[in-house]
Amino acid sequence: MDSNILQFTLDLPRDYFHISLNQRLTLDGIWGVMGSSGCGKTSLLRCLAGLETGVQGRIICNSRTWLDSEQGIFLPPEQRGIGYIFQEARLFPHLNVMGNLRFARKRANPDQPALPFDDVIQQVGIGHLLERTVDKLSGGEKQRVAIARTLLNAPSLLLMDEPLASLDWSSRLSIMPCLKQIQREFKIPVVFVSHSKEEVARLADNLLRMHQGQVIEKGTCRQLLNRLEEQVNSDQQLSALDATVMEHDPDYGLTAIQLDQHRLYTGQMNKPAGTPVRVVLPASEISLTLEPLQSSSILNCIPAHIASLQEQGHHHVLLRLSLGEQALICQITRKSFDALQLSAGNRVFACFKASGLEVV
Ligand SMILES: Nc1ncnc2c1ncn2[C@@H]1O[C@H](COP(=O)(O)OP(=O)(O)OP(=O)(O)O)[C@@H](O)[C@H]1O
């Protein structure tokens, strides 16, 4: 039986092209869906949710047929056990936060075990908001309540359509670890649409990239993001890396994490040893040396090879450094590049402070 598999063949005519998709996704972790505006990301989510009645094809999720247009099968949205989180929170304005949550709980998906109410409130961080009326919540608070409400519905698949797009960057930064933690804790698979490389780098395990109604790339987030062609023209260059918590050092307020065979230090976090984590490292945080650092305050210094490089404008060079299994994107000035006489294939040491790493 194909449990944890979402398989779909979809054909949906749109104004300028057809949404034409044929995919088999292992429902494990968070799938990010990226692509330029109008390429069909929302249409894909709407087809999966059962909101597009004109779609032809088949959708099978966890061995259950949601759509088979040849056989005349079309399960309505409420029978698919899906949670849908939109850009705007869409809470009931006449109910307070608790009222919104109770309403969701009463209508929970009977095919899934209910998630413990208190655990959801705690993970989403809204315990202090329960008696508030909806109009007294900030945008970020509303979105947290919307997330909790959707979880209390006991979905077997969460679809998120740019859920952070209407929030400022600091609200996004506080909600992203919460979304990642929810996925890890409750093990609900997520399909997450986003325009933002910064969001996808923190959240997605796997990625689909769409163009004009079709999937043009599919792979792990770290494979697809940590490439020069992906980074060179974007606003912020960064790497998305996968690591595991090793141990904590409360005396120094540090946590050691393992990234491939390397041991790195970051600010202390409260995740137990063995927890998988996503590490985001801005390319400008990295310095390169030709020898291992000695007598330096910089805690992280790992050997790497320059896999490829590309000029970025007139004054910077972007390098892709191979660490073993994973690759790191690093940005240095052209002056440093010339001074070190770097070229592809060189062995270097990538150095960065513990505070330079963001761990989600
Ligand atoms: N109901 C509809 N009927 C026909 N065409 C539609 C309909 N809704 C959207 N479209 C068109 O389908 C294409 C895909 O739209 P969709 O909203 O899925 O894209 P998107 O990738 O989510 O875009 P964005 O990132 O801007 O939200 C667009 O060209 C859009 O104009």
The ligand as a Tripos MOL2 file, in Angstrom:
@<TRIPOS>MOLECULE
LIG
   31    33     1     0     0
SMALL
NO_CHARGES

@<TRIPOS>ATOM
      1 N1        -10.3680   30.8620  -11.9420 N.pl3     1 LIG1
      2 C1         -9.4620   30.9990  -12.8960 C.ar      1 LIG1
      3 N2         -9.7590   30.7930  -14.1850 N.ar      1 LIG1
      4 C2         -8.8500   30.9170  -15.1590 C.ar      1 LIG1
      5 N3         -7.5590   31.2710  -14.9420 N.ar      1 LIG1
      6 C3         -7.2070   31.4930  -13.6680 C.ar      1 LIG1
      7 C4         -8.1230   31.3750  -12.5840 C.ar      1 LIG1
      8 N4         -7.4710   31.6380  -11.4200 N.ar      1 LIG1
      9 C5         -6.1950   31.9230  -11.7770 C.ar      1 LIG1
     10 N5         -6.0440   31.8500  -13.1200 N.ar      1 LIG1
     11 C6         -4.8030   32.0540  -13.8900 C.3       1 LIG1
     12 O1         -4.0550   30.8810  -13.7410 O.3       1 LIG1
     13 C7         -2.6680   31.1450  -13.6600 C.3       1 LIG1
     14 C8         -2.1190   30.5340  -12.3670 C.3       1 LIG1
     15 O2         -2.6670   31.2270  -11.2530 O.3       1 LIG1
     16 P1         -2.2530   30.8530   -9.7740 P.3       1 LIG1
     17 O3         -3.0200   31.7530   -8.8510 O.co2     1 LIG1
     18 O4         -2.3870   29.4070   -9.6040 O.co2     1 LIG1
     19 O5         -0.7050   31.2350   -9.7950 O.3       1 LIG1
     20 P2          0.3310   31.4200   -8.5870 P.3       1 LIG1
     21 O6          1.5920   30.7870   -9.0310 O.co2     1 LIG1
     22 O7         -0.2570   30.9590   -7.3140 O.co2     1 LIG1
     23 O8          0.4680   32.9950   -8.5700 O.3       1 LIG1
     24 P3          0.8690   33.9900   -7.3670 P.3       1 LIG1
     25 O9          2.2430   33.5810   -6.9300 O.co2     1 LIG1
     26 O10         0.8560   35.3390   -8.0220 O.co2     1 LIG1
     27 O11        -0.1650   33.8470   -6.2990 O.co2     1 LIG1
     28 C9         -2.5310   32.6500  -13.7160 C.3       1 LIG1
     29 O12        -2.2030   33.0010  -15.0510 O.3       1 LIG1
     30 C10        -3.9120   33.1500  -13.3540 C.3       1 LIG1
     31 O13        -4.1970   34.3840  -14.0000 O.3       1 LIG1
@<TRIPOS>BOND
     1     1     2 1
     2     2     3 ar
     3     2     7 ar
     4     3     4 ar
     5     4     5 ar
     6     5     6 ar
     7     6     7 ar
     8     6    10 ar
     9     7     8 ar
    10     8     9 ar
    11     9    10 ar
    12    10    11 1
    13    11    12 1
    14    11    30 1
    15    12    13 1
    16    13    14 1
    17    13    28 1
    18    14    15 1
    19    15    16 1
    20    16    17 2
    21    16    18 1
    22    16    19 1
    23    19    20 1
    24    20    21 2
    25    20    22 1
    26    20    23 1
    27    23    24 1
    28    24    25 2
    29    24    26 1
    30    24    27 1
    31    28    29 1
    32    28    30 1
    33    30    31 1
@<TRIPOS>SUBSTRUCTURE
     1 LIG1         1 GROUP 0 **** ****
